[in-house]
Amino acid sequence: MTLGKIGNSILAGFCGTLAHTLLMALKGTLGLLPEFQPYDDLQRGLSGLLGAAVSPGMAWAVTLLNGAVIWGFAFGKIYRFLPGKNPTQKGVVFGLCAWAVMGLVFFPLLGRGLFARGLGLSFAPAALMLAMLLAYSVTMSLAYHRLNARPRS
């Protein structure tokens, strides 16, 4: 992977993170599922892991680092291996995999149960998280494809 592709991966991850963040802001503005606050859960989880209080800003910084740099880089490495004939399909596959990991690993680790069912809100949190992860991954995939398709100067 060249330096240019690494940069493109991180920039694409940032674009996906921005889409995800905008949906989280819209969720808050519209008052959707106020009981489902994944960033608050992340903040509590980090505080428990570190044994010290973690500010909301730190939780958002971790989310940005994770979404843009870590997952952006990983996405760039596996993009060509993802099933699908176009960037939208590849993004959907990546998003579905991320959703499965979130639902089967992340939420149970935070005490929310499989797919956050422990909140007692049926599948609503899982459906919302699926929508947000698909927005993230499809946006990231489209940006990555576009960034790597542009002519080199």
C-alpha positions as CSV (number, residue, x, y, z in Angstrom):
1,M,0.0,0.0,0.0
2,T,1.5,3.3,-1.1
3,L,1.6,6.4,1.0
4,G,-1.0,8.0,-1.3
5,K,-3.4,5.1,-0.7
6,I,-2.8,5.2,3.0
7,G,-3.7,8.9,3.0
8,N,-6.7,8.1,0.8
9,S,-7.8,5.4,3.3
10,I,-7.6,7.8,6.2
11,L,-9.4,10.6,4.3
12,A,-12.1,8.1,3.3
13,G,-12.4,6.9,6.9
14,F,-12.8,10.5,8.0
15,C,-15.6,11.0,5.4
16,G,-17.4,7.9,6.7
17,T,-16.9,9.1,10.3
18,L,-18.4,12.5,9.4
19,A,-21.5,10.8,7.9
20,H,-21.8,8.7,11.0
21,T,-21.4,11.7,13.3
22,L,-24.0,13.7,11.4
23,L,-26.5,10.8,11.8
24,M,-25.7,10.7,15.5
25,A,-26.4,14.5,15.7
26,L,-29.6,14.0,13.8
27,K,-30.6,11.2,16.2
28,G,-30.1,13.6,19.1
29,T,-31.9,16.5,17.5
30,L,-34.9,14.3,16.6
31,G,-34.9,12.6,20.0
32,L,-34.7,9.1,18.5
33,L,-34.0,6.4,21.1
34,P,-32.8,8.7,23.9
35,E,-32.1,5.5,26.0
36,F,-29.6,4.4,23.4
37,Q,-26.4,6.4,23.8
38,P,-23.5,4.4,22.3
39,Y,-21.0,7.2,22.9
40,D,-21.9,7.4,26.5
41,D,-21.5,3.6,26.7
42,L,-18.1,4.0,25.1
43,Q,-17.2,6.7,27.6
44,R,-18.2,4.5,30.5
45,G,-16.4,1.5,29.0
46,L,-13.2,3.5,28.6
47,S,-13.5,4.9,32.1
48,G,-13.8,1.3,33.5
49,L,-10.9,0.1,31.4
50,L,-8.6,3.0,32.4
51,G,-9.8,3.2,36.0
52,A,-10.3,6.9,35.6
53,A,-12.9,9.3,34.3
54,V,-12.9,9.9,30.6
55,S,-14.4,13.1,29.2
56,P,-17.0,13.1,26.5
57,G,-14.5,14.8,24.2
58,M,-12.0,12.0,24.7
59,A,-14.7,9.4,23.7
60,W,-15.4,11.4,20.6
61,A,-11.6,11.7,19.9
62,V,-11.3,7.9,20.2
63,T,-14.3,7.5,17.8
64,L,-12.7,9.8,15.3
65,L,-9.3,8.0,15.6
66,N,-11.0,4.6,15.3
67,G,-13.3,5.5,12.4
68,A,-10.9,7.6,10.4
69,V,-7.4,6.2,11.0
70,I,-7.8,2.6,12.2
71,W,-10.9,1.4,10.3
72,G,-10.0,3.7,7.3
73,F,-6.6,2.1,7.0
74,A,-8.0,-1.5,7.5
75,F,-10.7,-0.7,4.9
76,G,-8.0,0.4,2.4
77,K,-6.1,-2.8,2.9
78,I,-9.1,-5.1,2.3
79,Y,-11.1,-3.0,-0.2
80,R,-10.0,-5.1,-3.2
81,F,-10.9,-8.3,-1.5
82,L,-14.4,-7.3,-0.4
83,P,-17.2,-8.9,-2.4
84,G,-19.2,-6.6,-4.7
85,K,-18.8,-5.2,-8.1
86,N,-18.9,-1.5,-7.1
87,P,-18.0,0.6,-4.1
88,T,-21.6,0.7,-2.8
89,Q,-21.8,-3.0,-2.6
90,K,-18.3,-3.2,-1.0
91,G,-19.4,-0.6,1.6
92,V,-22.6,-2.5,2.4
93,V,-20.6,-5.7,3.0
94,F,-18.1,-3.9,5.2
95,G,-20.9,-2.2,7.1
96,L,-22.8,-5.5,7.7
97,C,-19.6,-7.1,9.1
98,A,-19.0,-4.1,11.4
99,W,-22.6,-4.2,12.6
100,A,-22.2,-7.9,13.4
101,V,-19.0,-7.2,15.4
102,M,-20.7,-4.3,17.2
103,G,-23.8,-6.4,18.1
104,L,-22.0,-9.6,19.0
105,V,-18.9,-8.2,20.7
106,F,-18.9,-4.5,21.5
107,F,-22.4,-4.1,23.1
108,P,-22.1,-7.3,25.2
109,L,-18.7,-6.1,26.5
110,L,-20.4,-2.8,27.6
111,G,-23.1,-4.7,29.4
112,R,-25.8,-4.0,26.8
113,G,-26.3,-7.5,25.6
114,L,-26.4,-8.9,22.1
115,F,-27.2,-6.1,19.6
116,A,-28.0,-3.8,22.7
117,R,-31.1,-5.9,23.4
118,G,-30.3,-5.5,27.1
119,L,-31.7,-1.9,26.9
120,G,-35.2,-3.4,26.5
121,L,-35.9,-1.6,23.3
122,S,-36.3,-4.6,21.0
123,F,-34.3,-4.4,17.8
124,A,-34.5,-0.6,17.6
125,P,-30.9,0.1,18.7
126,A,-29.6,-2.6,16.4
127,A,-31.6,-1.2,13.5
128,L,-30.3,2.4,14.2
129,M,-26.8,1.2,14.5
130,L,-27.1,-0.7,11.2
131,A,-28.3,2.4,9.5
132,M,-25.4,4.5,11.0
133,L,-22.8,1.8,10.1
134,L,-24.0,1.5,6.6
135,A,-23.9,5.3,6.2
136,Y,-20.3,5.2,7.5
137,S,-19.1,2.3,5.4
138,V,-20.9,3.2,2.1
139,T,-19.7,6.8,2.4
140,M,-16.1,5.6,3.2
141,S,-16.2,3.2,0.3
142,L,-17.5,5.7,-2.2
143,A,-14.9,8.3,-1.0
144,Y,-12.1,5.6,-1.1
145,H,-13.1,4.6,-4.6
146,R,-13.3,8.2,-5.9
147,L,-10.0,9.2,-4.2
148,N,-8.1,6.3,-5.8
149,A,-9.8,6.7,-9.2
150,R,-8.7,10.3,-9.8
151,P,-5.9,10.8,-12.2
152,R,-2.4,11.2,-10.8
153,S,-0.5,14.3,-11.5
